Amino acid sequence: MSILRMSAAALSLALLALLLVAAVAYVQQIGRAYERITGKSQVLATADGAIEYRQGGVGPSVLVVHGSGGGYDQGELIAQAVLGDAFHWIAPSRFGYLGSTLPAGATFDDQARAYARLLDHLGLDRVAVLALSHGGPAALLFAARYPERVSALVLLSCGVASSADAQQAQADRMGDTLTTIFSHDPLYWGASTLFRKPLMKLMGASEELIAGMTPAQLRLVDRVIDEMNPVAPRAEGVAFDNKAALPNERIASIRAPTLILHAADDTLQLYRNAQFAAAHIRGARLVRFDRGGHLLIAVEQERVAQLTRRFIVDHARR
């Protein structure tokens, strides 16, 4: 019995030590995460609240619209991964993300109007738009509402239209789980640190896809996941994304040249979103990738970048 008591005590001490190590790591890493997003952006004050943004680069202007769990910092990461140095990118934080206000009763239409205000402030009459994931709905509505201001529209793994079938219901459950995880810093930090592969699966990547990723692809995925920390200042935006109405058939009024890049094995933003956009936007070009899941930006980074840059430049010239 004394040996059992000693073993239990040793186990308890070991668990306590592990918890202490984890707590120290959490405090240090979350502290660095908050430091990373502090003092790097600018804020435009409007009657409807603050619009946070960051810009950089030189060349054709591109409005870069981040996905769920992002912010201006994810927009900058998208710009680095897809656009490179030859474009002037503007990366706002969408409603409820980081330093941007979530107005009461906001819709994706309101977010589109906020983009117009930001571009007015910056003195930009016309831009290309590059949207990732759930940055798609407001980007689509911006193109629909302000056709004269969009030279080209690129949709990368974007959500577009609602659906009520079983496959969409499963994707919606994944979205609900991610919304919960994104509600608290410790919860997301723990999931992204201790359960990274299950988190990647929730983010729309299959086990086979994850297993086949190269070190370079995994480095970009790691940046996407790690730089969503801290999540507390993004939680309002994630919850808004998860409940706001999608544009659906309203995208038929879009006249901007549109490039749609989507993986057929995306389990979070299903491929039918891309098919719907291609069927409803006149003249849209759909490029289908057989693999990439919802991490297409990392899995096919080189091709995505090449297609996007060429498309934006070609239409900026016109």
Disulfide bonds with the S-S distance in Angstrom:
none
